[in-house]
Amino acid sequence: MKLFTQSFTNKKPTANRFLSRRYVKFSVAVLMITSTLSAYTYSGYAYSEDSPLKSVDLSTAISQTMNMHPELKVFANQADIYKGYAQQAGIQVRPEIGLTIEDAMGTGDHSGFKSAQSTLSISWVLDNSLVKNRVANAKIQGSTVAFAREIKALDLAAQTAKYFIQVLVNEERLKLSKMSLKQAVKSFEAVTKRVNTGKSSLVDKLKSQAEVAKRELVVEDLTHEVDASKYQLLAQWQGQGQSEQHKETNIIGSLLSLPHLPLTNSTDVDSLFTHLKQLPSVSLFATKQRIVQSEIELARIETKPLWKFTTGLRRYETTDDFGLVAGISIPFGDSNQNKGKINALHASKTELETASQALVHQLNTQLYVLIEQMKHSQHVIHAMTKNLIPVLEQAFVEAEKAYKIGRYSYTEWTNTQKELLDAQSDLIAAYQNAHLNNIEIERLTGTSLFAINKNANTPFNAQSIEKNNEK
């Protein structure tokens, strides 16, 4: 419950109120997707539909998506549709009023109306049980809208989280490219000095100049990538035609805040697999089975005869007297008229049970693979930050020293720089994979799995390039 942020307790749009109880309950589960990046929380902003957000953290992004994404608004209409069906199902067969005239307009004693008998009657069908089951069936069918909305909400929350991560990834790559550009410019200056003193060839200078141009292009490309990914994120809740407003929005978050993975014993893993059976997608199958069972009961009731009662008054013109009239109609014949339909519904129910079991099996496999991928991503990050990148950083420093005293060629020096940049770029990708795997695990299980290690030191050491520039 602690993840239920203030941004999610605001008044819900009218379109979302049809599921108010389920929505409030499910909002907590949706916000759990933000747990691995909860350090992004930022409260120094105010939002209105007339002005764009100035700052967005992950929790806010998901909250805005849940409140304003157009794909969620259609479920309000669907709920109204099923509400109308349930209302219609509750309408009983209307009573009938009848007027019958007998022994009139004949011949002899029955000419005119002097011997006529007139009967005013009312009749009705006893269909209370049938109507009750029809209403129950309509309401159960309407409950599928809630589960469908929860499934879509989880998917949209995960999608928003992925867009958010992509913005952070592009921003980190842009930072790295700017640092590499700065280093390329410094390298060009160093090469130029050696060329002017006759210690290096003009070819080295031209290569260095070309390298500066290439890195400028990379910076320019990533600048557009940041802009595009930010627009894609904000489009989750903002309308179209706001091509410039997103540029003013600041994305609050750090790609390097890595989730902690406490899946070190079988109990933790078993608890995750237990959550799979409570997913909306699995619950939807169970609801569909209840719908089929309801339709089976309804089909059985429809085969039962509906008694029809009639009562009224009869007037005798010859004596000017009145008499009570009453009657009952009971259909008879084959009571197995819906036998084929019932058999088909039983087969459909069995099919749903089998499909539900297959879905759980598929989710179990998918969850296991994601957990292993998450562990691998953390292993890669640890290996690169503790073993690979520190060695390459030292090699970079030594290669620069060797080049300046003429013991290393320009190509060898630039290759060392490239290896370090490639390793740091791979590290960004490893962080990205870790977060994406985590988002998928939380989407799959619908629960919060990881806690933020807020005191962890930032392992990504792209600043080392700039530190070397200052030496």
C-alpha distance (Angstrom), angle and dihedral (degrees) to the residues before:
residue distance angle dihedral
M1 . . .
K2 3.78 . .
L3 3.77 89.0 .
F4 3.80 90.8 63.1
T5 3.80 96.1 106.1
Q6 3.76 128.5 -161.5
S7 3.80 91.0 -108.7
F8 3.78 89.3 64.8
T9 3.80 96.1 50.8
N10 3.78 94.7 64.7
K11 3.77 118.4 115.5
K12 3.77 109.8 -75.5
P13 3.80 121.0 -123.2
T14 3.78 115.5 -99.1
A15 3.78 91.0 -109.3
N16 3.81 90.7 63.0
R17 3.80 100.1 46.1
F18 3.77 94.6 87.6
L19 3.78 88.8 81.0
S20 3.78 97.0 35.8
R21 3.81 97.3 143.5
R22 3.78 95.9 40.6
Y23 3.79 90.2 41.1
V24 3.79 94.5 55.9
K25 3.80 90.4 46.6
F26 3.77 94.0 46.3
S27 3.81 94.8 44.3
V28 3.78 88.4 73.9
A29 3.80 91.4 54.5
V30 3.79 91.5 48.6
L31 3.78 92.1 50.0
M32 3.80 89.8 53.2
I33 3.77 87.1 76.3
T34 3.79 86.1 70.6
S35 3.80 93.7 56.9
T36 3.79 96.4 96.6
L37 3.77 90.1 54.5
S38 3.78 98.2 33.9
A39 3.78 89.3 125.0
Y40 3.79 85.3 76.4
T41 3.80 92.1 72.8
Y42 3.76 111.7 132.1
S43 3.79 125.6 175.9
G44 3.80 102.7 178.5
Y45 3.77 96.4 101.4
A46 3.77 141.5 81.2
Y47 3.75 125.8 -152.6
S48 3.74 136.7 -159.0
E49 3.76 130.5 165.2
D50 3.80 89.4 -113.8
S51 3.80 94.5 58.7
P52 3.82 129.9 41.1
L53 3.77 123.3 -118.5
K54 3.78 113.0 -89.7
S55 3.80 92.9 -157.8
V56 3.80 129.9 21.3
D57 3.78 129.5 -168.8
L58 3.79 124.1 -175.7
S59 3.79 94.9 -97.4
T60 3.78 90.8 52.5
A61 3.79 92.5 46.5
I62 3.81 92.2 54.2
S63 3.80 92.4 43.1
Q64 3.80 91.3 52.4
T65 3.80 90.7 47.4
M66 3.80 92.0 51.7
N67 3.80 91.8 50.0
M68 3.78 101.1 40.8
H69 3.79 112.8 21.2
P70 3.81 108.3 121.6
E71 3.81 94.2 -139.7
L72 3.81 90.1 65.1
K73 3.78 94.0 50.8
V74 3.80 93.0 66.1
F75 3.80 90.3 67.3
A76 3.81 89.5 68.1
N77 3.79 88.6 59.5
Q78 3.79 91.5 47.0
A79 3.81 90.5 51.7
D80 3.80 89.8 52.4
I81 3.81 89.3 50.8
Y82 3.80 93.0 54.8
K83 3.80 90.3 42.8
G84 3.78 87.8 57.5
Y85 3.81 91.0 48.2
A86 3.81 90.7 52.0
Q87 3.78 90.5 48.5
Q88 3.79 90.9 50.2
A89 3.80 92.0 47.4
G90 3.82 89.5 58.0
I91 3.79 93.6 62.1
Q92 3.79 112.3 106.1
V93 3.78 127.5 -149.3
R94 3.78 107.3 -80.2
P95 3.82 118.3 -114.1
E96 3.77 114.9 -108.8
I97 3.80 126.2 -132.7
G98 3.79 115.4 -155.0
L99 3.79 135.9 -172.9
T100 3.80 118.5 -161.1
I101 3.81 126.4 -175.8
E102 3.81 119.3 -166.8
D103 3.83 135.5 -178.8
A104 3.82 93.7 20.6
M105 3.81 134.4 128.0
G106 3.80 91.4 19.2
T107 3.79 131.7 121.2
G108 3.75 135.3 -82.2
D109 3.79 111.7 -3.5
H110 3.81 89.4 1.9
S111 3.79 96.7 54.9
G112 3.81 115.1 124.8
F113 3.82 114.8 -10.9
K114 3.79 100.9 -54.2
S115 3.84 92.8 107.9
A116 3.80 97.4 29.1
Q117 3.77 124.8 132.4
S118 3.84 116.6 -154.4
T119 3.78 123.3 -165.9
L120 3.81 125.3 -165.0
S121 3.81 110.0 -167.0
I122 3.80 142.9 168.5
S123 3.82 125.0 -152.5
W124 3.79 133.8 -172.8
V125 3.80 139.4 179.2
L126 3.81 123.0 -124.5
D127 3.83 97.4 -130.0
N128 3.80 100.9 139.5
S129 3.80 93.5 117.7
L130 3.80 92.7 47.7
V131 3.80 93.2 48.7
K132 3.80 92.0 47.3
N133 3.81 91.6 54.7
R134 3.79 92.3 45.6
V135 3.80 90.6 54.3
A136 3.82 91.5 47.5
N137 3.81 90.3 50.2
A138 3.81 92.0 49.9
K139 3.81 92.0 49.6
I140 3.80 92.9 49.9
Q141 3.79 90.0 50.6
G142 3.80 89.0 50.7
S143 3.80 90.7 54.3
T144 3.79 89.2 68.4
V145 3.81 88.2 72.1
A146 3.80 90.6 66.3
F147 3.80 92.8 52.8
A148 3.80 92.1 44.1
R149 3.78 89.3 52.4
E150 3.80 92.1 49.3
I151 3.80 90.6 51.2
K152 3.80 91.4 49.7
A153 3.81 91.2 44.8
L154 3.81 91.7 53.7
D155 3.81 90.8 47.8
L156 3.81 92.5 48.9
A157 3.80 92.2 45.9
A158 3.81 90.4 51.9
Q159 3.81 90.9 45.1
T160 3.80 90.9 51.3
A161 3.80 90.5 48.9
K162 3.81 89.9 51.8
Y163 3.81 91.6 50.4
F164 3.80 88.5 49.1
I165 3.80 91.5 51.7
Q166 3.80 90.3 48.2
V167 3.80 90.3 56.5
L168 3.80 90.3 51.9
V169 3.81 91.0 46.8
N170 3.79 92.3 51.2
E171 3.80 91.0 47.0
E172 3.82 91.0 51.7
R173 3.80 91.0 48.3
L174 3.80 89.8 48.9
K175 3.81 90.6 52.3
L176 3.78 90.4 49.2
S177 3.81 92.4 47.9
K178 3.81 91.6 50.3
M179 3.80 90.2 51.5
S180 3.79 91.1 48.3
L181 3.81 89.6 49.4
K182 3.77 90.0 52.1
Q183 3.79 89.7 50.1
A184 3.83 90.7 47.8
V185 3.81 90.3 53.8
K186 3.78 90.8 49.5
S187 3.81 90.5 47.9
F188 3.80 89.9 51.1
E189 3.80 90.0 53.2
A190 3.81 91.0 49.6
V191 3.81 92.4 48.0
T192 3.81 91.1 47.5
K193 3.80 90.6 55.4
R194 3.79 91.5 51.5
V195 3.80 91.6 47.1
N196 3.82 91.8 50.1
T197 3.80 90.2 52.1
G198 3.81 91.6 46.9
K199 3.81 94.4 -114.1
S200 3.82 94.9 116.5
S201 3.77 135.0 32.4
L202 3.79 126.2 -105.7
V203 3.81 87.8 -114.9
D204 3.80 90.1 69.1
K205 3.80 90.3 52.8
L206 3.80 92.7 49.9
K207 3.83 91.5 48.1
S208 3.77 90.2 49.7
Q209 3.79 91.1 49.0
A210 3.81 90.5 50.7
E211 3.80 89.9 49.4
V212 3.82 90.1 55.8
A213 3.81 90.0 51.6
K214 3.81 92.2 49.7
R215 3.78 93.0 50.1
E216 3.79 90.8 48.5
L217 3.80 87.8 56.8
V218 3.80 90.5 50.1
V219 3.82 90.7 52.6
E220 3.80 90.6 48.7
D221 3.82 91.8 48.7
L222 3.79 94.3 48.3
T223 3.81 90.5 47.8
H224 3.79 87.9 61.6
E225 3.81 90.8 43.6
V226 3.80 90.8 56.1
D227 3.79 90.5 48.5
A228 3.81 93.3 48.4
S229 3.80 95.2 46.2
K230 3.80 91.0 48.5
Y231 3.79 90.5 52.0
Q232 3.80 90.0 48.7
L233 3.81 90.2 53.0
L234 3.79 96.0 48.5
A235 3.80 91.5 44.6
Q236 3.81 86.5 71.0
W237 3.79 88.1 80.8
Q238 3.79 107.9 4.7
G239 3.78 123.1 84.4
Q240 3.77 125.0 -114.9
G241 3.76 123.9 -88.3
Q242 3.82 94.5 51.9
S243 3.77 95.2 111.9
E244 3.81 95.7 146.9
Q245 3.80 104.7 34.1
H246 3.79 94.7 73.5
K247 3.81 90.8 62.1
E248 3.80 89.3 68.2
T249 3.80 93.4 53.3
N250 3.78 117.3 99.9
I251 3.81 116.1 -145.3
I252 3.80 110.1 -141.2
G253 3.78 113.7 -152.6
S254 3.77 147.5 85.0
L255 3.78 124.4 -123.8
L256 3.78 88.8 -157.0
S257 3.82 95.4 64.4
L258 3.76 94.2 101.9
P259 3.83 122.1 -161.1
H260 3.78 118.0 -116.8
L261 3.80 114.9 -120.7
P262 3.84 112.3 -145.1
L263 3.82 94.8 176.3
T264 3.78 94.6 120.4
N265 3.81 99.5 122.6
S266 3.78 137.9 43.0
T267 3.83 92.9 -110.2
D268 3.79 92.3 63.8
V269 3.79 92.3 47.3
D270 3.81 93.4 45.6
S271 3.80 90.8 52.8
L272 3.80 89.6 56.2
F273 3.78 93.0 51.9
T274 3.81 89.2 48.4
H275 3.81 89.7 58.5
L276 3.80 90.0 58.0
K277 3.81 90.7 71.3
Q278 3.81 89.4 57.4
L279 3.80 96.3 53.1
P280 3.82 118.0 124.2
S281 3.81 89.7 -121.1
V282 3.80 90.7 56.8
S283 3.81 92.5 41.7
L284 3.79 88.5 51.8
F285 3.81 89.6 61.6
A286 3.80 90.0 50.7
T287 3.80 90.0 50.6
K288 3.79 91.4 49.5
Q289 3.81 88.6 52.6
R290 3.82 89.1 53.3
I291 3.79 88.8 49.8
V292 3.80 91.0 53.8
Q293 3.80 90.9 47.1
S294 3.79 88.9 51.3
E295 3.78 90.4 50.5
I296 3.83 89.2 50.9
E297 3.79 91.0 53.7
L298 3.80 90.3 45.8
A299 3.81 91.3 51.3
R300 3.80 90.4 51.3
I301 3.79 92.4 50.3
E302 3.80 91.2 48.4
T303 3.81 89.3 60.2
K304 3.79 91.8 57.2
P305 3.83 114.0 93.9
L306 3.79 115.9 -104.5
W307 3.77 111.4 -136.8
K308 3.79 116.4 -134.5
F309 3.82 120.1 -156.2
T310 3.78 126.0 -161.7
T311 3.80 128.9 -171.4
G312 3.78 134.9 165.3
L313 3.79 150.2 126.0
R314 3.82 128.5 -78.9
R315 3.80 123.8 -156.8
Y316 3.80 123.2 -155.7
E317 3.81 112.1 -151.5
T318 3.80 94.8 -163.8
T319 3.80 94.4 60.1
D320 3.79 99.4 18.3
D321 3.82 88.9 -126.4
F322 3.80 133.3 138.9
G323 3.81 131.4 -138.4
L324 3.81 136.9 -172.8
V325 3.78 118.2 -112.5
A326 3.84 123.3 -162.3
G327 3.77 134.4 166.3
I328 3.81 145.3 164.0
S329 3.82 131.3 -148.5
I330 3.82 121.4 -157.8
P331 3.82 119.7 -177.6
F332 3.78 115.5 -135.1
G333 3.76 135.8 -172.1
D334 3.82 136.5 76.9
S335 3.81 111.3 3.4
N336 3.84 93.5 -165.5
Q337 3.79 97.1 72.5
N338 3.81 91.7 125.9
K339 3.79 96.9 41.7
G340 3.81 93.6 111.8
K341 3.80 91.9 47.8
I342 3.80 91.5 49.1
N343 3.80 91.9 50.1
A344 3.81 90.0 50.1
L345 3.80 91.0 50.2
H346 3.82 91.5 50.7
A347 3.81 88.7 52.7
S348 3.79 90.3 48.5
K349 3.81 90.8 52.0
T350 3.80 90.8 51.4
E351 3.78 89.6 49.5
L352 3.81 90.8 53.5
E353 3.81 91.1 50.1
T354 3.79 90.4 52.0
A355 3.81 92.2 46.7
S356 3.81 90.5 49.7
Q357 3.80 91.5 52.9
A358 3.81 90.3 47.6
L359 3.81 90.5 50.9
V360 3.81 92.8 51.6
H361 3.80 89.9 48.8
Q362 3.80 90.6 50.6
L363 3.81 91.8 47.9
N364 3.81 91.1 49.4
T365 3.79 90.7 54.5
Q366 3.79 92.9 44.9
L367 3.80 92.4 49.0
Y368 3.80 92.8 50.0
V369 3.81 91.4 50.9
L370 3.82 91.6 48.7
I371 3.79 92.2 50.3
E372 3.80 90.9 51.7
Q373 3.81 91.1 47.1
M374 3.79 89.4 50.1
K375 3.80 91.0 52.2
H376 3.81 90.2 48.1
S377 3.81 92.4 50.9
Q378 3.78 90.8 52.5
H379 3.80 90.5 48.1
V380 3.82 90.9 51.2
I381 3.80 91.7 49.4
H382 3.80 92.0 49.3
A383 3.81 93.2 47.3
M384 3.80 93.6 47.6
T385 3.80 96.2 45.9
K386 3.81 95.9 42.8
N387 3.78 102.9 34.5
L388 3.79 116.5 11.7
I389 3.81 109.0 37.0
P390 3.85 96.9 43.8
V391 3.81 89.3 53.3
L392 3.81 92.3 48.2
E393 3.79 91.0 47.6
Q394 3.80 90.4 54.6
A395 3.79 90.1 45.4
F396 3.80 89.4 52.1
V397 3.80 92.0 53.3
E398 3.79 92.8 47.0
A399 3.81 92.6 46.1
E400 3.81 90.8 53.3
K401 3.78 91.2 50.6
A402 3.80 91.5 47.6
Y403 3.81 92.1 49.8
K404 3.80 93.3 51.1
I405 3.81 91.6 54.8
G406 3.80 92.6 43.5
R407 3.81 98.6 -109.3
Y408 3.82 94.5 112.9
S409 3.79 129.9 49.6
Y410 3.78 123.3 -123.7
T411 3.81 90.6 -113.4
E412 3.81 92.5 53.0
W413 3.79 90.4 47.9
T414 3.81 94.4 49.8
N415 3.81 91.2 45.2
T416 3.79 88.8 57.4
Q417 3.80 89.8 50.7
K418 3.79 91.0 49.0
E419 3.81 92.8 50.4
L420 3.80 90.3 53.7
L421 3.81 93.1 47.3
D422 3.80 91.5 47.1
A423 3.80 91.0 50.6
Q424 3.79 92.0 50.3
S425 3.79 90.2 47.4
D426 3.81 89.2 51.1
L427 3.79 88.9 50.3
I428 3.81 90.1 56.2
A429 3.80 88.4 51.0
A430 3.82 90.1 50.6
Y431 3.81 90.7 53.0
Q432 3.79 89.5 47.9
N433 3.82 91.6 51.6
A434 3.79 91.4 48.4
H435 3.79 92.8 53.6
L436 3.81 94.1 42.9
N437 3.81 91.3 50.2
N438 3.77 89.6 49.4
I439 3.82 92.1 50.1
E440 3.79 90.5 51.1
I441 3.81 91.8 49.4
E442 3.80 91.1 51.5
R443 3.80 91.8 45.7
L444 3.79 90.1 48.5
T445 3.79 95.8 48.8
G446 3.80 98.6 30.6
T447 3.79 90.7 -136.9
S448 3.78 141.7 94.0
L449 3.80 113.5 -95.9
F450 3.74 108.8 167.0
A451 3.76 138.9 53.1
I452 3.79 123.6 -145.2
N453 3.76 116.9 -111.9
K454 3.79 92.8 -143.2
N455 3.80 94.0 175.1
A456 3.79 94.7 54.1
N457 3.78 115.5 123.7
T458 3.77 115.8 -117.4
P459 3.82 103.4 -101.2
F460 3.79 95.6 -170.5
N461 3.79 104.6 96.7
A462 3.77 104.1 -172.4
Q463 3.80 86.9 135.1
S464 3.79 88.3 73.3
I465 3.79 89.9 82.5
E466 3.77 91.3 56.7
K467 3.80 91.0 45.0
N468 3.78 88.9 54.3
N469 3.80 89.0 50.1
E470 3.77 89.7 58.0
K471 3.82 93.4 52.9
